[in-house]
């Protein structure tokens, strides 16, 4: 799967949905959202895993009249294995802060933002060694994620595109679940 083609497809869809605005949505104190897309493994993980996918549900909380938001995510990433490794499944629970960039506080139109935070990542993979029975190995590790996105209003909800860099701190000595890094590129909707 070609990463540039998928990135271009995301951009075309995002630009096609831009014309309408939803000013009222941006000022709500509580909102929910869903997002999904591809997850691109980087570094050593890129040698062991193929491009995967992600699905995430989010709750947004805007304290007072400020423009920044707290975001809590519950999500799932899956990476296909290659000849050496089996598939990797990642369940996550994270907390982030979303901060507008520049004049992003203006209602309507395109609103760019930074997002960053951390949380718990549970990684699970199967281990197959020659004639030995299949073994499942799991690890609960802390990780951080930061990135940027753009959001714009459509009808009574907001559409957004976002890319983040995720770094999960695993045990360097663990061949099957060491530290891992990947970039989720997502499209989402916030209600």
C-alpha positions as CSV (number, residue, x, y, z in Angstrom):
1,X,0.0,0.0,0.0
2,X,1.6,3.3,-1.1
3,X,1.7,5.8,1.8
4,X,1.7,8.8,-0.6
5,X,-1.4,7.7,-2.4
6,X,-3.3,7.2,0.9
7,X,-2.1,10.6,2.1
8,X,-3.3,12.3,-1.1
9,X,-6.7,10.5,-0.8
10,X,-7.1,11.8,2.7
11,X,-6.3,15.4,1.5
12,X,-8.8,15.2,-1.4
13,X,-11.6,14.0,0.9
14,X,-10.8,16.7,3.5
15,X,-10.8,19.5,0.9
16,X,-14.1,18.2,-0.6
17,X,-15.8,18.5,2.8
18,X,-14.5,22.0,3.6
19,X,-17.2,24.5,2.4
20,X,-19.7,24.4,5.2
21,X,-19.0,25.7,8.7
22,X,-20.4,24.9,12.2
23,X,-19.6,27.7,14.5
24,X,-21.7,26.5,17.4
25,X,-19.9,23.1,17.6
26,X,-16.6,24.7,18.4
27,X,-17.8,26.3,21.6
28,X,-19.5,23.3,23.3
29,X,-17.9,22.3,26.6
30,X,-18.3,18.6,26.0
31,X,-18.2,16.7,22.7
32,X,-17.4,13.2,21.5
33,X,-15.6,12.0,18.4
34,X,-14.4,9.0,16.4
35,X,-11.4,8.7,14.1
36,X,-9.7,6.1,12.0
37,X,-7.0,5.6,9.4
38,X,-3.7,4.1,8.8
39,X,-0.8,3.5,11.2
40,X,2.7,3.7,9.7
41,X,5.4,1.9,11.8
42,X,8.8,3.7,12.0
43,X,12.3,2.9,13.1
44,X,12.9,-0.7,14.1
45,X,9.2,-1.4,14.2
46,X,9.1,-0.5,10.5
47,X,11.4,-3.4,9.8
48,X,9.2,-5.9,11.6
49,X,5.7,-4.8,10.8
50,X,3.7,-3.7,7.8
51,X,1.4,-0.6,7.7
52,X,-1.7,-1.1,9.8
53,X,-4.9,0.6,10.8
54,X,-6.3,2.4,13.8
55,X,-9.8,3.1,15.2
56,X,-10.3,5.5,18.2
57,X,-13.2,7.0,20.2
58,X,-12.7,10.3,22.0
59,X,-14.3,12.5,24.6
60,X,-13.4,16.3,24.5
61,X,-13.7,18.7,27.4
62,X,-13.3,22.4,26.9
63,X,-12.9,24.1,30.3
64,X,-14.5,27.5,30.6
65,X,-14.3,29.9,27.6
66,X,-10.8,28.8,26.7
67,X,-9.8,27.5,23.2
68,X,-7.7,24.5,24.3
69,X,-9.4,21.2,25.0
70,X,-8.6,18.1,27.0
71,X,-9.1,14.8,25.0
72,X,-9.4,11.3,26.3
73,X,-9.0,8.5,23.8
74,X,-9.7,4.7,23.8
75,X,-8.3,3.1,20.7
76,X,-7.0,0.1,18.8
77,X,-4.1,-0.2,16.4
78,X,-3.3,-3.4,14.4
79,X,-0.1,-4.0,12.5
80,X,0.4,-6.9,10.1
81,X,3.5,-9.0,10.8
82,X,6.1,-10.0,8.3
83,X,8.1,-13.2,7.8
84,X,9.7,-12.9,11.2
85,X,6.9,-11.6,13.4
86,X,3.1,-12.2,13.8
87,X,0.5,-9.4,13.9
88,X,0.7,-6.8,16.6
89,X,-2.4,-5.6,18.4
90,X,-2.3,-2.4,20.5
91,X,-5.2,-1.3,22.8
92,X,-4.7,2.2,24.2
93,X,-6.1,4.6,26.8
94,X,-4.6,8.1,26.6
95,X,-5.2,11.7,27.7
96,X,-4.1,14.7,25.6
97,X,-4.3,18.5,25.4
98,X,-5.4,20.0,22.1
99,X,-4.1,23.6,21.6
100,X,-5.1,25.8,18.7
101,X,-2.4,27.2,16.4
102,X,-2.4,31.0,15.7
103,X,-5.8,32.3,15.0
104,X,-7.5,28.9,15.3
105,X,-9.8,30.4,18.0
106,X,-11.8,32.0,15.2
107,X,-15.1,30.2,14.7
108,X,-15.7,28.5,11.4
109,X,-13.2,27.9,8.6
110,X,-10.1,25.8,9.0
111,X,-8.7,25.5,12.5
112,X,-5.2,24.0,12.8
113,X,-4.1,22.6,16.2
114,X,-1.4,20.8,18.1
115,X,-2.2,17.7,20.2
116,X,0.0,16.0,22.7
117,X,-0.2,13.7,25.7
118,X,0.4,10.2,27.0
119,X,-1.2,7.1,28.4
120,X,-1.2,3.3,28.6
121,X,-0.6,1.0,25.6
122,X,-1.3,-2.7,25.8
123,X,0.6,-4.5,23.1
124,X,-0.2,-8.2,22.3
125,X,1.5,-10.5,19.7
126,X,1.7,-14.2,19.0
127,X,5.1,-15.8,19.0
128,X,5.8,-18.8,16.7
129,X,9.1,-20.5,17.1
130,X,9.6,-23.5,14.7
131,X,7.8,-26.5,16.1
132,X,6.9,-25.0,19.5
133,X,3.2,-24.3,20.2
134,X,2.0,-20.7,19.5
135,X,2.5,-18.4,22.5
136,X,0.9,-15.0,23.1
137,X,2.9,-12.3,24.7
138,X,1.5,-9.0,26.1
139,X,3.0,-5.9,27.6
140,X,1.5,-2.9,29.3
141,X,3.7,0.1,28.7
142,X,3.6,3.9,29.0
143,X,3.8,5.9,25.8
144,X,3.5,9.5,24.5
145,X,2.0,10.9,21.4
146,X,2.2,14.4,19.8
147,X,1.3,15.9,16.5
148,X,-1.0,18.3,14.6
149,X,-4.2,18.4,12.8
150,X,-6.8,20.6,11.1
151,X,-10.5,20.8,11.8
152,X,-13.4,22.5,10.0
153,X,-17.1,22.6,10.4
154,X,-19.6,20.7,8.3
155,X,-23.3,21.0,9.0
156,X,-23.7,20.3,12.8
157,X,-20.4,18.6,13.4
158,X,-16.6,19.0,12.8
159,X,-14.4,17.0,10.5
160,X,-10.7,16.7,11.2
161,X,-7.5,15.2,9.8
162,X,-4.6,14.5,12.2
163,X,-1.1,13.0,12.2
164,X,0.7,12.1,15.4
165,X,4.0,10.5,16.4
166,X,3.6,7.7,19.0
167,X,6.4,6.4,21.1
168,X,5.8,3.5,23.5
169,X,8.5,2.7,26.0
170,X,9.0,-1.1,26.2
171,X,11.8,-3.3,27.4
172,X,14.8,-3.0,25.0
173,X,15.8,-6.5,25.8
174,X,12.4,-7.9,24.8
175,X,12.8,-9.0,21.1
176,X,9.1,-9.4,20.6
177,X,7.8,-6.2,22.4
178,X,10.6,-3.7,22.6
179,X,10.0,0.1,22.5
180,X,7.9,1.0,19.4
181,X,7.2,4.0,17.3
182,X,4.5,4.7,14.7
183,X,2.6,7.5,13.0
184,X,-1.2,7.2,12.9
185,X,-2.7,9.3,10.1
186,X,-6.4,9.7,10.8
187,X,-9.6,11.3,9.6
188,X,-12.3,11.8,12.2
189,X,-15.6,13.5,13.1
190,X,-16.4,15.4,16.3
191,X,-20.1,15.8,17.4
